[in-house]
Amino acid sequence: MAMTPEGRVKQAVRKVLQDYKCYYFFPVQNGMGRTGIPDIIGCIPTVITPDMVGKTIGQFVAIETKAPGKLRNVTANQRRELGMVADSGGLAVLADKAETVDQAIKGRPLVGEVIWGE
């Protein structure tokens, strides 16, 4: 079976998350949950500086993927969910390429933010 353009983006994002040793999963959209849940949910390992105990913690990440050039197709429900993740201190990313996710993880803040892609 041929992979869709969005499927190729998801596959590339999976590789980025694996490279950062993130925990992640793809929630099953079966109509029983909330509308607009991001495509990928995960946890990014985060090293806290020695001034902050020196422990590694995880930061929640939610990633909504779109086919290349289709970022404008994000729905109001998807925007709402990404905003709620950021408002709760997580990292929310809308991406149509894996590089957006890679840059968001490298430069992520320790407080919530939505990375809307380009």
N, CA, C and O atoms as a DFTB+ gen file, in Angstrom:
472 C
 N C O
     1  1       0.845      -1.177       0.000
     2  2       0.000       0.000       0.000
     3  2       0.896       1.248       0.000
     4  3       1.861       1.326       0.761
     5  1       0.574       2.198      -0.842
     6  2       1.352       3.432      -0.935
     7  2       1.119       4.299       0.292
     8  3       0.016       4.342       0.835
     9  1       2.163       4.984       0.721
    10  2       2.064       5.865       1.878
    11  2       1.615       7.251       1.429
    12  3       2.048       7.744       0.388
    13  1       0.747       7.872       2.217
    14  2       0.264       9.215       1.900
    15  2       1.370      10.233       2.206
    16  3       2.320       9.911       2.921
    17  1       1.257      11.461       1.671
    18  2       2.238      12.501       2.020
    19  2       2.293      12.749       3.536
    20  3       3.379      12.903       4.095
    21  1       1.126      12.789       4.205
    22  2       1.138      12.979       5.656
    23  2       1.758      11.772       6.350
    24  3       2.432      11.924       7.369
    25  1       1.542      10.584       5.815
    26  2       2.150       9.376       6.374
    27  2       3.667       9.436       6.319
    28  3       4.343       8.981       7.242
    29  1       4.210      10.002       5.233
    30  2       5.669      10.156       5.127
    31  2       6.187      11.154       6.169
    32  3       7.258      10.951       6.740
    33  1       5.429      12.233       6.418
    34  2       5.820      13.195       7.459
    35  2       5.819      12.497       8.813
    36  3       6.762      12.654       9.589
    37  1       4.763      11.722       9.109
    38  2       4.693      11.005      10.391
    39  2       5.872      10.050      10.549
    40  3       6.456       9.962      11.629
    41  1       6.225       9.341       9.491
    42  2       7.347       8.409       9.540
    43  2       8.655       9.152       9.841
    44  3       9.467       8.679      10.637
    45  1       8.859      10.306       9.212
    46  2      10.070      11.094       9.450
    47  2      10.086      11.667      10.870
    48  3      11.140      11.713      11.506
    49  1       8.915      12.108      11.374
    50  2       8.829      12.622      12.745
    51  2       9.137      11.506      13.734
    52  3       9.816      11.739      14.734
    53  1       8.652      10.305      13.473
    54  2       8.949       9.144      14.332
    55  2      10.459       8.956      14.472
    56  3      10.953       8.691      15.568
    57  1      11.191       9.092      13.366
    58  2      12.662       8.954      13.396
    59  2      13.284      10.025      14.275
    60  3      14.186       9.732      15.060
    61  1      12.810      11.279      14.155
    62  2      13.326      12.372      14.997
    63  2      13.093      12.045      16.474
    64  3      14.001      12.187      17.294
    65  1      11.890      11.611      16.807
    66  2      11.574      11.300      18.205
    67  2      12.432      10.147      18.718
    68  3      12.881      10.172      19.864
    69  1      12.661       9.150      17.888
    70  2      13.536       8.043      18.276
    71  2      14.957       8.526      18.509
    72  3      15.616       8.083      19.450
    73  1      15.436       9.431      17.659
    74  2      16.795       9.968      17.824
    75  2      16.960      10.687      19.157
    76  3      18.043      10.657      19.742
    77  1      15.901      11.334      19.647
    78  2      15.947      12.035      20.933
    79  2      15.557      11.129      22.104
    80  3      15.474      11.584      23.245
    81  1      15.318       9.848      21.817
    82  2      14.940       8.868      22.834
    83  2      13.650       9.262      23.559
    84  3      13.521       9.086      24.771
    85  1      12.708       9.793      22.795
    86  2      11.408      10.203      23.335
    87  2      10.478       9.006      23.444
    88  3      10.547       8.067      22.652
    89  1       9.619       9.060      24.429
    90  2       8.480       8.148      24.488
    91  2       7.390       8.796      23.636
    92  3       7.162      10.001      23.740
    93  1       6.718       8.013      22.799
    94  2       5.651       8.577      21.972
    95  2       4.682       7.478      21.560
    96  3       5.001       6.290      21.599
    97  1       3.504       7.907      21.168
    98  2       2.534       6.992      20.585
    99  2       1.583       7.778      19.694
   100  3       1.499       9.004      19.767
   101  1       0.875       7.045      18.859
   102  2      -0.109       7.611      17.943
   103  2      -1.490       7.229      18.487
   104  3      -1.888       6.071      18.358
   105  1      -2.226       8.157      19.086
   106  2      -3.540       7.798      19.632
   107  2      -4.496       7.324      18.544
   108  3      -4.514       7.857      17.434
   109  1      -5.277       6.326      18.879
   110  2      -6.276       5.797      17.947
   111  2      -7.475       6.736      17.953
   112  3      -8.044       7.027      19.005
   113  1      -7.844       7.197      16.796
   114  2      -9.009       8.087      16.639
   115  2     -10.217       7.225      16.304
   116  3     -10.429       6.875      15.142
   117  1     -11.008       6.881      17.312
   118  2     -12.137       5.978      17.073
   119  2     -13.495       6.612      17.353
   120  3     -14.504       5.909      17.390
   121  1     -13.537       7.921      17.550
   122  2     -14.801       8.587      17.791
   123  2     -15.231       8.597      19.251
   124  3     -16.251       9.201      19.582
   125  1     -14.482       7.947      20.129
   126  2     -14.846       7.868      21.534
   127  2     -14.139       8.934      22.376
   128  3     -14.516       9.158      23.527
   129  1     -13.141       9.580      21.829
   130  2     -12.384      10.571      22.583
   131  2     -12.772      11.988      22.198
   132  3     -13.866      12.230      21.687
   133  1     -11.876      12.908      22.446
   134  2     -12.112      14.311      22.108
   135  2     -11.707      14.585      20.675
   136  3     -10.751      14.001      20.165
   137  1     -12.422      15.456      20.046
   138  2     -12.131      15.850      18.673
   139  2     -10.923      16.775      18.666
   140  3     -10.819      17.682      19.492
   141  1     -10.011      16.539      17.727
   142  2      -8.865      17.421      17.563
   143  2      -7.595      16.956      18.254
   144  3      -6.592      17.669      18.237
   145  1      -7.615      15.771      18.865
   146  2      -6.421      15.265      19.546
   147  2      -5.277      15.190      18.536
   148  3      -5.477      14.709      17.421
   149  1      -4.071      15.660      18.909
   150  2      -2.934      15.627      17.981
   151  2      -2.585      14.204      17.540
   152  3      -2.929      13.232      18.213
   153  1      -1.911      14.099      16.422
   154  2      -1.545      12.814      15.837
   155  2      -0.560      12.029      16.693
   156  3      -0.633      10.802      16.763
   157  1       0.355      12.732      17.341
   158  2       1.409      12.075      18.100
   159  2       1.476      12.694      19.494
   160  3       1.481      13.916      19.638
   161  1       1.526      11.853      20.504
   162  2       1.649      12.280      21.896
   163  2       2.943      11.677      22.431
   164  3       3.254      10.521      22.145
   165  1       3.690      12.449      23.201
   166  2       4.935      11.901      23.709
   167  2       5.502      12.658      24.885
   168  3       4.894      13.579      25.428
   169  1       6.692      12.230      25.253
   170  2       7.410      12.817      26.376
   171  2       8.881      12.927      25.978
   172  3       9.509      11.936      25.605
   173  1       9.423      14.147      26.064
   174  2      10.807      14.419      25.676
   175  2      11.683      14.365      26.923
   176  3      11.389      15.062      27.895
   177  1      12.759      13.556      26.932
   178  2      13.661      13.590      28.074
   179  2      14.313      14.972      28.174
   180  3      14.816      15.501      27.182
   181  1      14.299      15.542      29.359
   182  2      14.798      16.896      29.567
   183  2      15.759      16.898      30.744
   184  3      15.389      16.515      31.854
   185  1      16.980      17.324      30.507
   186  2      17.964      17.396      31.582
   187  2      17.855      18.762      32.251
   188  3      17.956      19.799      31.595
   189  1      17.652      18.746      33.529
   190  2      17.589      19.974      34.313
   191  2      19.017      20.317      34.742
   192  3      19.808      19.423      35.045
   193  1      19.337      21.585      34.768
   194  2      20.688      22.014      35.121
   195  2      21.013      21.644      36.569
   196  3      20.104      21.415      37.366
   197  1      22.289      21.584      36.911
   198  2      22.666      21.255      38.296
   199  2      22.030      22.191      39.325
   200  3      21.759      21.783      40.454
   201  1      21.794      23.437      38.936
   202  2      21.121      24.363      39.835
   203  2      19.677      23.946      40.105
   204  3      19.052      24.405      41.061
   205  1      19.168      23.082      39.258
   206  2      17.772      22.650      39.375
   207  2      17.710      21.162      39.714
   208  3      16.867      20.438      39.182
   209  1      18.577      20.716      40.574
   210  2      18.607      19.362      41.124
   211  2      19.433      18.387      40.292
   212  3      19.907      17.390      40.838
   213  1      19.623      18.628      39.002
   214  2      20.436      17.740      38.185
   215  2      19.742      16.464      37.760
   216  3      20.406      15.479      37.437
   217  1      18.439      16.459      37.753
   218  2      17.668      15.278      37.358
   219  2      17.167      15.415      35.921
   220  3      17.062      16.521      35.391
   221  1      16.866      14.297      35.315
   222  2      16.220      14.309      34.010
   223  2      14.728      14.152      34.228
   224  3      14.278      13.253      34.938
   225  1      13.977      15.031      33.613
   226  2      12.522      14.950      33.683
   227  2      11.985      14.803      32.271
   228  3      12.747      14.894      31.308
   229  1      10.718      14.583      32.135
   230  2      10.109      14.501      30.817
   231  2       9.211      15.698      30.575
   232  3       8.532      16.171      31.487
   233  1       9.209      16.185      29.347
   234  2       8.294      17.250      28.967
   235  2       7.284      16.691      27.982
   236  3       7.651      16.048      26.999
   237  1       6.013      16.938      28.251
   238  2       4.930      16.471      27.393
   239  2       5.016      17.167      26.046
   240  3       5.267      18.370      25.972
   241  1       4.809      16.409      24.990
   242  2       4.798      16.978      23.644
   243  2       3.601      16.417      22.878
   244  3       3.290      15.230      22.972
   245  1       2.938      17.286      22.121
   246  2       1.849      16.890      21.243
   247  2       2.170      17.420      19.851
   248  3       2.482      18.599      19.684
   249  1       2.093      16.551      18.862
   250  2       2.478      16.918      17.503
   251  2       1.312      16.628      16.560
   252  3       0.815      15.504      16.493
   253  1       0.893      17.647      15.845
   254  2      -0.114      17.490      14.794
   255  2       0.623      17.562      13.466
   256  3       1.278      18.563      13.177
   257  1       0.525      16.514      12.656
   258  2       1.224      16.495      11.376
   259  2       0.244      16.774      10.242
   260  3      -0.941      16.445      10.314
   261  1       0.771      17.379       9.215
   262  2       0.027      17.657       7.984
   263  2       0.917      17.276       6.809
   264  3       2.139      17.207       6.944
   265  1       0.313      17.034       5.678
   266  2       1.079      16.794       4.462
   267  2       1.870      18.061       4.130
   268  3       1.448      19.162       4.482
   269  1       3.009      17.913       3.456
   270  2       3.800      19.096       3.117
   271  2       2.951      20.156       2.412
   272  3       2.220      19.857       1.467
   273  1       3.061      21.404       2.892
   274  2       2.337      22.521       2.309
   275  2       0.887      22.635       2.745
   276  3       0.165      23.492       2.236
   277  1       0.440      21.798       3.673
   278  2      -0.971      21.777       4.074
   279  2      -1.192      22.243       5.510
   280  3      -2.196      21.879       6.122
   281  1      -0.275      23.040       6.058
   282  2      -0.431      23.522       7.434
   283  2      -1.725      24.312       7.608
   284  3      -2.306      24.321       8.694
   285  1      -2.171      24.965       6.560
   286  2      -3.398      25.767       6.647
   287  2      -4.637      24.905       6.888
   288  3      -5.702      25.426       7.221
   289  1      -4.501      23.591       6.722
   290  2      -5.635      22.692       6.902
   291  2      -5.870      22.296       8.362
   292  3      -6.709      21.438       8.638
   293  1      -5.150      22.902       9.288
   294  2      -5.367      22.584      10.703
   295  2      -6.769      23.068      11.087
   296  3      -7.174      24.173      10.726
   297  1      -7.499      22.232      11.819
   298  2      -8.872      22.577      12.180
   299  2      -8.899      23.409      13.461
   300  3      -7.911      23.475      14.192
   301  1     -10.022      24.031      13.717
   302  2     -10.191      24.803      14.958
   303  2     -10.038      23.895      16.172
   304  3      -9.463      24.310      17.178
   305  1     -10.538      22.674      16.098
   306  2     -10.394      21.734      17.212
   307  2      -8.930      21.364      17.451
   308  3      -8.490      21.258      18.595
   309  1      -8.184      21.170      16.371
   310  2      -6.762      20.856      16.505
   311  2      -6.001      22.041      17.095
   312  3      -5.131      21.854      17.945
   313  1      -6.320      23.255      16.654
   314  2      -5.691      24.459      17.228
   315  2      -5.998      24.557      18.719
   316  3      -5.117      24.865      19.522
   317  1      -7.248      24.294      19.084
   318  2      -7.654      24.351      20.486
   319  2      -6.838      23.366      21.318
   320  3      -6.321      23.728      22.375
   321  1      -6.718      22.136      20.854
   322  2      -5.991      21.109      21.611
   323  2      -4.510      21.463      21.742
   324  3      -3.933      21.304      22.818
   325  1      -3.887      21.939      20.664
   326  2      -2.484      22.345      20.745
   327  2      -2.322      23.497      21.741
   328  3      -1.365      23.519      22.515
   329  1      -3.245      24.440      21.721
   330  2      -3.206      25.558      22.666
   331  2      -3.348      25.099      24.099
   332  3      -2.677      25.623      24.989
   333  1      -4.216      24.123      24.336
   334  2      -4.402      23.606      25.693
   335  2      -3.142      22.903      26.195
   336  3      -2.800      23.006      27.373
   337  1      -2.456      22.194      25.311
   338  2      -1.194      21.544      25.688
   339  2      -0.183      22.612      26.102
   340  3       0.452      22.497      27.149
   341  1      -0.038      23.644      25.283
   342  2       0.914      24.713      25.596
   343  2       0.528      25.437      26.879
   344  3       1.395      25.748      27.696
   345  1      -0.750      25.707      27.064
   346  2      -1.206      26.390      28.277
   347  2      -0.921      25.570      29.532
   348  3      -0.823      26.122      30.628
   349  1      -0.787      24.247      29.372
   350  2      -0.504      23.363      30.504
   351  2       0.997      23.144      30.712
   352  3       1.392      22.374      31.587
   353  1       1.834      23.813      29.915
   354  2       3.279      23.694      30.081
   355  2       3.944      22.729      29.124
   356  3       5.162      22.558      29.171
   357  1       3.166      22.090      28.248
   358  2       3.744      21.161      27.284
   359  2       4.220      21.868      26.033
   360  3       4.031      23.074      25.869
   361  1       4.834      21.111      25.164
   362  2       5.283      21.611      23.872
   363  2       4.297      21.106      22.824
   364  3       4.067      19.901      22.721
   365  1       3.722      22.002      22.057
   366  2       2.765      21.654      21.015
   367  2       3.347      22.066      19.671
   368  3       3.822      23.190      19.510
   369  1       3.309      21.146      18.704
   370  2       3.941      21.412      17.412
   371  2       2.978      21.047      16.286
   372  3       2.392      19.965      16.276
   373  1       2.830      21.965      15.347
   374  2       2.128      21.706      14.089
   375  2       3.209      21.634      13.021
   376  3       3.938      22.604      12.815
   377  1       3.322      20.498      12.339
   378  2       4.452      20.321      11.427
   379  2       4.031      19.658      10.131
   380  3       3.191      18.759      10.112
   381  1       4.637      20.126       9.046
   382  2       4.469      19.442       7.770
   383  2       5.801      18.870       7.288
   384  3       5.928      18.423       6.149
   385  1       6.792      18.895       8.183
   386  2       8.093      18.268       7.902
   387  2       8.768      17.957       9.234
   388  3       8.544      18.637      10.235
   389  1       9.589      16.929       9.225
   390  2      10.256      16.472      10.441
   391  2      11.218      17.521      11.007
   392  3      11.439      17.575      12.216
   393  1      11.785      18.347      10.134
   394  2      12.732      19.368      10.588
   395  2      12.089      20.337      11.584
   396  3      12.762      20.824      12.491
   397  1      10.801      20.618      11.423
   398  2      10.099      21.502      12.352
   399  2      10.093      20.894      13.747
   400  3      10.313      21.596      14.734
   401  1       9.842      19.597      13.831
   402  2       9.835      18.905      15.129
   403  2      11.239      18.890      15.719
   404  3      11.415      19.138      16.912
   405  1      12.237      18.600      14.892
   406  2      13.628      18.583      15.353
   407  2      14.010      19.944      15.921
   408  3      14.588      20.007      17.006
   409  1      13.708      21.027      15.225
   410  2      14.034      22.370      15.699
   411  2      13.263      22.722      16.959
   412  3      13.802      23.387      17.844
   413  1      12.017      22.289      17.059
   414  2      11.207      22.572      18.246
   415  2      11.788      21.869      19.469
   416  3      11.823      22.448      20.554
   417  1      12.243      20.631      19.306
   418  2      12.820      19.896      20.442
   419  2      14.155      20.507      20.841
   420  3      14.432      20.656      22.031
   421  1      14.985      20.865      19.868
   422  2      16.296      21.459      20.178
   423  2      16.155      22.783      20.915
   424  3      16.901      23.049      21.858
   425  1      15.208      23.615      20.496
   426  2      15.099      24.962      21.051
   427  2      13.931      25.147      21.996
   428  3      13.538      26.278      22.284
   429  1      13.367      24.043      22.486
   430  2      12.134      24.138      23.274
   431  2      12.318      24.902      24.572
   432  3      13.367      24.828      25.212
   433  1      11.304      25.621      24.943
   434  2      11.314      26.282      26.242
   435  2      10.883      25.288      27.316
   436  3      10.351      24.225      26.997
   437  1      11.104      25.619      28.565
   438  2      10.644      24.760      29.655
   439  2       9.244      25.130      30.107
   440  3       8.748      24.598      31.100
   441  1       8.609      26.031      29.388
   442  2       7.205      26.358      29.636
   443  2       6.472      26.161      28.323
   444  3       7.104      26.017      27.276
   445  1       5.159      26.152      28.363
   446  2       4.380      25.837      27.187
   447  2       4.534      26.820      26.038
   448  3       4.658      28.028      26.236
   449  1       4.523      26.274      24.851
   450  2       4.581      27.080      23.638
   451  2       4.016      26.265      22.502
   452  3       4.155      25.042      22.486
   453  1       3.382      26.918      21.556
   454  2       2.937      26.250      20.345
   455  2       3.892      26.634      19.221
   456  3       4.130      27.818      18.983
   457  1       4.428      25.656      18.544
   458  2       5.268      25.876      17.359
   459  2       4.343      25.609      16.173
   460  3       3.963      24.465      15.924
   461  1       3.984      26.656      15.448
   462  2       2.993      26.538      14.381
   463  2       3.587      26.147      13.035
   464  3       2.871      26.208      12.036
   465  1       4.819      25.761      12.951
   466  2       5.415      25.455      11.656
   467  2       5.659      26.745      10.902
   468  3       5.668      27.827      11.489
   469  1       5.856      26.627       9.607
   470  2       6.156      27.827       8.807
   471  2       4.936      28.297       8.075
   472  3       4.995      29.292       7.352
